[in-house]
Amino acid sequence: MTGASIILQAATRFLVPVLLVISAVMFARGHHEPGGGFVGGLIAVVALALNVLAYGPASTRRLLRLEPRTLLGLGLLVAVGSGLVGWLIGKPFLSSVWLGEGSGDSTPVTLGTPLVFDAGVYLVVVGMAMLIILSLAEE
């Protein structure tokens, strides 16, 4: 534990889960309204940075479960992989490909490669920001 106040630690126990839920909501609504992987990732970083201030970098590393460099690399792979899907079916790189596209189904399906790309952006933002924050906090 760090020398943070008991009030900050109590508030952090409440705020981190709330901020992570808001982060997930912002990520999910990014296709139809403002939000997406970048904004959702930034809100997750705020939650994790608050945890660093209240409990220290070691606690936050346990909360993350993966190294920030791993998150960063995984995010880049996911984002590039989403771009390759369109390319593999003969469309330009980073073309949107939607689940059920061309099946004749009249129901609008919103699952596709843009969601996968946003997930990659989310991981890159969290990985890069936490790499910086944890590096500074551990010095």
Secondary structure, DSSP 8 states (H G I E B T S, - for coil): --S--HHHHHHHHHHHHHHHHHHHHHHHGGGTSS--HHHHHHHHHHHHHHHHHHH-HHHHHHHH-S-HHHHHHHHHHHHHHHHHHHHHTTS-TT---BTTTTS---S----BHHHHHHHHHHHHHHHHHHHHHHHHHH-
